């Protein structure tokens, strides 16, 4: 009996079943392709909205130091943001006014050497006609009408019309204002969207993206001013008309990826028609080419290389993709977008291989 009672009082221990490790499910490569295609489709059809938002973000990063300085001088942040935006609009208005006056003066003086321009145009046209291939259906007495290419449609593709473009651009100052006034709230609220264990990583990632974008914008402005100033001095030395206008325009156009050299040659050569000889043209070409190489190989790595950390292949592919999606604005925004993606990929464990592929 005692033995039976002892057995009855012995507690039973429930042993949990052994945990069977589950196989880690990895997404199929087809799902990745579908996801990438979906994102690119969204970017293509949402161009007008996304471009306005991204341009506003870039401008907000440029004006943030000015707002911080004004708030340090005891101005309310909303008032400081308004003052910074007004200063930006005043600067843009001054540039537009100066450019318009110079363009008007240039057009006024253009008839002085119209014959030279006409001769060059006729010579180019005769050379082009030698290589023109007529279509098979071209017959004598048949008039072929070809639609003209409207370059404004290409540059404003995605906005629909001029009124839609103006409406979209009108949102930029308001977006920049609210981004500056609600900067801390937006950043903290964005971090709170992530799980608790990932908030520190999100906070660090946002800080790195902010520093990269600010360095990218400020670095491009400084490099453009340097290249424009040197170009202006050299154009002045060869007595180029409107050297102060052509120099800075050429300097900033040289910053356009891949097409910078060709675009930078247009202003000085155009204003020099009828006033410069072949030796001066060689000086202009050599100046633009040398400054572009200096900016690309010396200034860019020094001011932007540590922040961007993108390999040339990734930059080329980014320009191709974003240029095809958004046209001219895609070329301007491709590098900061790709650099921001590289920073995000580098801080997400599952995306680190993609970040390493984009990096140097």
MIKOL-950241 format. One record per residue (C-alpha): y, z, x; residue in three letters. Coordinates in pm, 1 decimal, decimal comma. Example, Ala and Ser with C-alpha at 12.3 -4.5 7.8 and 13.67 -1.06 7.14 Angstrom:
<sites>
         c2         c3         c1   resn
     -450,0      780,0     1230,0    Ala
     -106,0      714,0     1367,0    Ser
</sites>
This chain:
<sites>
         c2         c3         c1   resn
        0,0        0,0        0,0    Unk
      239,3       84,6      277,9    Unk
      171,1     -240,5      441,6    Unk
      234,4     -423,7      116,1    Unk
      560,1     -237,8       56,0    Unk
      672,4     -312,4      410,5    Unk
      601,3     -679,2      360,8    Unk
      783,1     -671,9       27,7    Unk
     1091,3     -517,0      189,6    Unk
     1100,7     -765,2      476,8    Unk
     1408,7     -983,5      426,7    Unk
     1360,5    -1355,9      417,5    Unk
     1574,3    -1566,6      646,5    Unk
     1674,2    -1909,4      526,2    Unk
     1673,9    -2145,5      819,5    Unk
     1913,3    -2435,8      758,6    Unk
     1770,3    -2776,8      821,9    Unk
     1850,8    -2935,1     1151,3    Unk
     2161,7    -3150,4     1136,0    Unk
     2067,4    -3510,1     1183,8    Unk
     2336,7    -3693,0     1378,0    Unk
     2471,2    -3982,4     1181,0    Unk
     2529,6    -4312,5     1343,6    Unk
     2895,0    -4391,6     1400,8    Unk
     2993,5    -4675,6     1176,9    Unk
     3213,0    -4927,5     1350,5    Unk
     3416,8    -5178,5     1157,8    Unk
     3285,9    -5530,6     1172,6    Unk
     3485,7    -5784,8     1371,4    Unk
     3533,7    -5988,0     1052,8    Unk
     3713,4    -5694,6      890,4    Unk
     3949,5    -5676,4     1188,1    Unk
     4030,8    -6045,1     1155,1    Unk
     4092,0    -6007,3      781,6    Unk
     4322,2    -5710,8      847,2    Unk
     4521,8    -5898,6     1111,5    Unk
     4549,9    -6201,5      882,4    Unk
     4672,9    -5977,8      601,3    Unk
     4940,9    -5822,2      821,6    Unk
     5059,8    -6163,1      944,1    Unk
     5071,0    -6293,6      587,8    Unk
     5278,5    -5994,1      482,3    Unk
     5515,7    -6054,1      773,3    Unk
     5549,7    -6423,0      685,7    Unk
     5631,3    -6377,0      318,0    Unk
     5835,4    -6061,0      376,4    Unk
     6051,0    -6212,3      649,4    Unk
     6390,3    -6156,2      485,4    Unk
     6320,6    -5786,5      420,4    Unk
     6146,5    -5706,0      747,8    Unk
     6402,1    -5886,0      966,0    Unk
     6691,7    -5703,0      800,7    Unk
     6516,2    -5369,4      846,3    Unk
     6427,9    -5434,9     1210,9    Unk
     6777,6    -5556,7     1297,3    Unk
     6917,6    -5244,4     1132,0    Unk
     6683,0    -5027,8     1338,2    Unk
     6795,9    -5196,8     1661,5    Unk
     7163,4    -5151,0     1573,5    Unk
     7101,3    -4787,8     1480,5    Unk
     6948,5    -4724,7     1822,3    Unk
     7251,4    -4884,4     1989,9    Unk
     7499,4    -4674,6     1792,4    Unk
     7304,1    -4347,1     1814,8    Unk
     7463,2    -4237,7     2148,9    Unk
     7811,8    -4299,9     2005,7    Unk
     7728,4    -4093,9     1698,1    Unk
     7590,6    -3813,6     1915,3    Unk
     7908,9    -3815,2     2122,3    Unk
     8129,8    -3797,7     1813,7    Unk
     7922,0    -3515,4     1665,1    Unk
     7957,6    -3332,6     1997,6    Unk
     8333,1    -3361,5     1940,4    Unk
     8281,2    -3167,2     1614,0    Unk
     8294,3    -3463,2     1377,2    Unk
     8058,0    -3454,6     1078,7    Unk
     7759,6    -3678,5     1134,0    Unk
     7836,7    -3895,9      831,8    Unk
     8192,6    -3951,0      952,5    Unk
     8070,1    -4017,6     1306,5    Unk
     7824,0    -4277,3     1175,9    Unk
     8097,3    -4446,2      973,2    Unk
     8328,4    -4459,1     1275,7    Unk
     8051,9    -4605,5     1494,0    Unk
     7976,4    -4876,7     1238,4    Unk
     8345,2    -4960,9     1204,0    Unk
     8372,1    -4991,3     1582,1    Unk
     8072,9    -5224,5     1584,4    Unk
     8218,8    -5438,5     1305,3    Unk
     8553,8    -5450,0     1484,1    Unk
     8384,5    -5560,9     1806,9    Unk
     8186,5    -5830,1     1625,3    Unk
     8500,1    -5942,5     1444,3    Unk
     8685,9    -5967,1     1774,4    Unk
     8408,4    -6175,2     1927,7    Unk
     8399,5    -6407,0     1626,2    Unk
     8779,4    -6439,3     1621,7    Unk
     8795,7    -6513,1     1995,5    Unk
     8507,9    -6759,6     1973,7    Unk
     8665,0    -6932,9     1675,0    Unk
     8999,1    -6969,0     1854,9    Unk
     8832,2    -7106,0     2165,1    Unk
     8623,3    -7347,5     1960,6    Unk
     8933,8    -7462,9     1773,3    Unk
     9120,8    -7519,6     2098,5    Unk
     8822,0    -7703,0     2238,8    Unk
     8803,8    -7932,4     1936,6    Unk
     9177,2    -7994,2     1965,6    Unk
     9139,0    -8103,8     2327,6    Unk
     8821,5    -8296,6     2260,3    Unk
     8995,9    -8629,0     2175,0    Unk
     9141,9    -8631,9     2527,1    Unk
     8802,7    -8729,0     2663,9    Unk
     8635,4    -8870,7     2352,7    Unk
     8577,7    -9202,5     2528,6    Unk
     8375,3    -9028,7     2798,7    Unk
     8163,6    -8851,3     2539,5    Unk
     8115,4    -9178,0     2347,0    Unk
     8005,9    -9361,1     2660,2    Unk
     7748,8    -9095,3     2743,5    Unk
     7620,6    -9093,2     2385,3    Unk
     7588,0    -9474,1     2375,7    Unk
     7409,0    -9476,3     2709,4    Unk
     7163,1    -9215,4     2586,6    Unk
     7112,2    -9402,6     2260,9    Unk
     7034,9    -9729,2     2440,0    Unk
     6785,5    -9551,1     2661,6    Unk
     6618,4    -9393,3     2359,1    Unk
     6595,8    -9724,0     2174,4    Unk
     6385,3    -9870,3     2453,5    Unk
     6112,0    -9616,6     2384,4    Unk
     6139,5    -9620,5     2003,9    Unk
     5815,3    -9718,0     1833,6    Unk
     5857,7    -9867,9     1489,6    Unk
     5602,1    -9775,7     1220,5    Unk
     5358,6   -10047,6     1103,8    Unk
     5519,5   -10070,3      763,2    Unk
     5857,1   -10155,3      921,3    Unk
     5936,9   -10512,0      822,9    Unk
     6240,8   -10729,7      829,0    Unk
     6461,2   -10671,3      531,6    Unk
     6301,2   -10337,5      446,2    Unk
     6524,9   -10034,0      468,0    Unk
     6348,7    -9719,4      587,2    Unk
     6509,1    -9392,7      489,5    Unk
     6416,1    -9088,3      693,9    Unk
     6503,6    -8739,7      578,7    Unk
     6749,6    -8563,6      803,6    Unk
     6652,3    -8235,8      964,1    Unk
     6864,4    -7951,3      837,2    Unk
     6872,6    -7702,2     1123,4    Unk
     7034,1    -7440,8      903,2    Unk
     6718,9    -7437,2      693,4    Unk
     6514,2    -7370,9     1005,5    Unk
     6736,1    -7090,1     1129,9    Unk
     6764,0    -6924,5      789,6    Unk
     6405,9    -6989,4      679,2    Unk
     6291,5    -6699,4      466,6    Unk
     6633,2    -6623,9      319,4    Unk
     6611,4    -6903,8       64,9    Unk
     6979,9    -6993,9       52,4    Unk
     7315,5    -6908,5      203,7    Unk
     7394,3    -6663,8      -75,7    Unk
     7058,8    -6490,0      -27,7    Unk
     7122,6    -6469,4      346,8    Unk
     7466,2    -6314,4      291,5    Unk
     7316,7    -6069,2       43,3    Unk
     7045,1    -5969,9      289,8    Unk
     7290,0    -5928,3      579,3    Unk
     7522,3    -5717,8      360,5    Unk
     7252,9    -5447,9      351,9    Unk
     7260,0    -5406,6      730,5    Unk
     7569,9    -5180,7      758,0    Unk
     7442,8    -4952,5      481,5    Unk
     7095,5    -4931,6      631,2    Unk
     7240,2    -4851,9      972,7    Unk
     7465,6    -4584,9      821,1    Unk
     7180,7    -4405,5      644,7    Unk
     6952,6    -4440,0      947,2    Unk
     7215,7    -4267,5     1159,6    Unk
     7303,5    -3993,3      912,0    Unk
     6942,3    -3919,0      816,4    Unk
     6798,9    -3969,9     1163,4    Unk
     6651,5    -3622,9     1210,6    Unk
     6521,9    -3606,7      854,3    Unk
     6353,0    -3946,1      876,5    Unk
     6189,8    -3862,3     1209,0    Unk
     6059,9    -3521,0     1098,6    Unk
     5946,5    -3657,0      761,7    Unk
     5763,3    -3941,2      935,9    Unk
     5583,3    -3696,4     1160,8    Unk
     5484,1    -3486,3      858,9    Unk
     5304,8    -3788,2      710,8    Unk
     5029,1    -3746,2      970,7    Unk
     4755,2    -3479,9      973,5    Unk
     4836,6    -3155,4     1154,0    Unk
     4625,9    -3238,2     1460,7    Unk
     4802,6    -3574,0     1505,2    Unk
     5164,4    -3468,8     1451,0    Unk
     5237,0    -3396,6     1815,8    Unk
     5105,8    -3739,5     1914,3    Unk
     5315,2    -3901,1     1640,9    Unk
     5625,6    -3713,9     1757,7    Unk
     5573,6    -3823,7     2118,7    Unk
     5504,0    -4183,3     2012,4    Unk
     5822,3    -4204,1     1805,3    Unk
     6021,9    -4065,8     2096,5    Unk
     5880,3    -4325,2     2336,3    Unk
     5950,9    -4607,3     2091,8    Unk
     6308,4    -4484,4     2046,8    Unk
     6364,8    -4470,6     2422,9    Unk
     6210,8    -4817,2     2467,2    Unk
     6423,0    -4981,1     2196,4    Unk
     6742,8    -4819,3     2323,3    Unk
     6669,3    -4925,4     2680,0    Unk
     6585,1    -5277,2     2565,1    Unk
     6910,9    -5322,2     2376,0    Unk
     7138,0    -5158,0     2632,7    Unk
     6961,2    -5334,1     2919,9    Unk
     7004,1    -5675,8     2760,2    Unk
     7373,0    -5611,5     2696,8    Unk
     7431,6    -5501,6     3058,2    Unk
     7236,6    -5795,2     3201,1    Unk
     7421,8    -6037,2     2971,3    Unk
     7758,4    -5898,0     3080,9    Unk
     7663,5    -5924,5     3448,9    Unk
     7534,2    -6280,8     3421,1    Unk
     7833,2    -6379,9     3207,6    Unk
     8084,0    -6229,3     3451,8    Unk
     7930,5    -6402,2     3754,0    Unk
     7909,5    -6731,6     3564,5    Unk
     8274,5    -6700,2     3461,2    Unk
     8386,8    -6649,0     3821,7    Unk
     8188,8    -6948,4     3947,8    Unk
     8304,4    -7172,6     3662,6    Unk
     8662,7    -7068,7     3736,6    Unk
     8618,9    -7162,7     4102,6    Unk
     8525,7    -7520,7     4007,7    Unk
     8816,6    -7537,2     3757,3    Unk
     8593,7    -7573,5     3453,8    Unk
     8792,5    -7583,4     3126,8    Unk
     8746,4    -7275,9     2909,3    Unk
     8554,9    -7108,7     3192,1    Unk
     8606,2    -6761,1     3040,5    Unk
     8447,8    -6877,3     2714,3    Unk
     8165,8    -7089,3     2858,3    Unk
     8076,3    -6827,3     3118,8    Unk
     7996,8    -6538,2     2886,9    Unk
     7835,6    -6758,9     2621,9    Unk
     7613,1    -6909,7     2889,7    Unk
     7533,4    -6564,1     3027,7    Unk
     7408,2    -6425,8     2698,0    Unk
     7226,4    -6747,3     2601,9    Unk
     7029,1    -6724,2     2925,0    Unk
     6867,8    -6406,7     2787,7    Unk
     6685,5    -6602,1     2516,3    Unk
     6316,6    -6606,0     2615,9    Unk
     6186,8    -6930,1     2767,1    Unk
     6466,1    -7145,4     2624,2    Unk
     6737,4    -6948,9     2802,5    Unk
     6791,8    -7196,4     3086,8    Unk
     6838,1    -7496,6     2858,0    Unk
     7062,2    -7308,0     2614,6    Unk
     7272,8    -7162,7     2897,3    Unk
     7343,2    -7511,7     3033,7    Unk
     7486,9    -7643,0     2706,8    Unk
     7828,8    -7463,2     2696,3    Unk
     7947,7    -7534,3     3054,6    Unk
     7823,8    -7893,8     3056,4    Unk
     7976,1    -7965,7     2715,6    Unk
     8320,3    -7826,7     2800,7    Unk
     8302,8    -8000,7     3137,7    Unk
     8254,4    -8351,5     2995,9    Unk
     8533,9    -8569,8     3126,1    Unk
     8661,4    -8298,0     3361,8    Unk
     8380,5    -8248,2     3610,7    Unk
     8211,7    -8479,7     3856,1    Unk
     7847,8    -8489,9     3959,1    Unk
     7900,5    -8228,3     4230,6    Unk
     8040,0    -7978,8     3979,9    Unk
     7749,4    -8046,9     3745,6    Unk
     7510,5    -7961,0     4027,3    Unk
     7702,3    -7637,3     4083,3    Unk
     7672,0    -7551,2     3713,1    Unk
     7298,4    -7621,7     3705,7    Unk
     7238,4    -7427,6     4028,5    Unk
     7442,7    -7131,4     3899,0    Unk
     7260,8    -7109,1     3567,2    Unk
     6920,5    -7147,9     3730,5    Unk
     6989,8    -6892,6     4006,4    Unk
     7132,5    -6630,1     3768,6    Unk
     6843,4    -6678,4     3527,4    Unk
     6589,8    -6624,5     3805,8    Unk
     6777,9    -6318,3     3932,5    Unk
     6791,2    -6168,2     3585,7    Unk
     6425,0    -6244,1     3518,6    Unk
     6281,1    -6127,6     3851,2    Unk
     6521,0    -5853,5     3964,4    Unk
     6728,9    -5713,7     3678,5    Unk
     6470,3    -5717,8     3401,3    Unk
     6200,4    -5534,2     3601,0    Unk
     6453,5    -5276,6     3717,7    Unk
     6618,6    -5200,8     3383,4    Unk
     6342,5    -5281,0     3134,9    Unk
     6012,1    -5304,4     3320,1    Unk
     5925,3    -4933,4     3306,8    Unk
     5993,5    -4916,3     2933,1    Unk
     5831,4    -5238,0     2815,8    Unk
     5521,4    -5254,5     3040,8    Unk
     5403,0    -5584,6     2892,0    Unk
     5209,3    -5845,4     3083,7    Unk
     5339,0    -6205,5     3085,4    Unk
     5047,3    -6335,9     2879,0    Unk
     5113,1    -6083,4     2602,4    Unk
     5485,4    -6170,0     2604,8    Unk
     5412,8    -6543,4     2580,6    Unk
     5169,5    -6500,1     2293,6    Unk
     5409,2    -6263,9     2114,3    Unk
     5690,5    -6518,5     2139,5    Unk
     5459,7    -6789,5     2006,9    Unk
     5337,8    -6582,9     1710,3    Unk
     5667,3    -6425,3     1604,1    Unk
     5858,9    -6746,6     1665,9    Unk
     5619,1    -6930,2     1433,5    Unk
     5651,9    -6656,0     1170,8    Unk
     6025,9    -6590,4     1177,0    Unk
     6182,9    -6873,7     1373,2    Unk
     6485,3    -6784,4     1586,2    Unk
     6488,2    -6420,1     1475,5    Unk
     6122,2    -6396,2     1568,9    Unk
     6202,1    -6499,0     1926,0    Unk
     6468,0    -6228,0     1949,4    Unk
     6251,6    -5953,8     1798,1    Unk
     5915,7    -6047,1     1950,9    Unk
     5945,4    -5840,3     2269,4    Unk
     6059,3    -5507,7     2113,6    Unk
     5798,7    -5540,5     1836,4    Unk
     5519,4    -5604,9     2085,7    Unk
     5635,6    -5323,3     2315,0    Unk
     5639,6    -5082,8     2019,1    Unk
     5287,1    -5190,5     1924,9    Unk
     5171,7    -5129,6     2282,4    Unk
     5309,3    -4773,3     2269,7    Unk
     5134,5    -4707,9     1937,6    Unk
     4805,6    -4851,5     2062,9    Unk
     4825,2    -4639,8     2379,2    Unk
     4839,8    -4316,5     2172,7    Unk
     4568,3    -4399,1     1918,5    Unk
     4219,8    -4338,1     2057,3    Unk
     4051,2    -4627,3     1877,7    Unk
     4331,0    -4871,6     1970,4    Unk
     4368,9    -4784,4     2339,5    Unk
     4175,2    -5094,8     2456,9    Unk
     4429,8    -5315,4     2275,7    Unk
     4715,5    -5123,5     2435,0    Unk
     4557,5    -5173,2     2777,8    Unk
     4526,0    -5546,8     2706,6    Unk
     4896,2    -5572,8     2617,7    Unk
     5007,1    -5361,2     2915,0    Unk
     5055,3    -5452,9     3273,6    Unk
</sites>
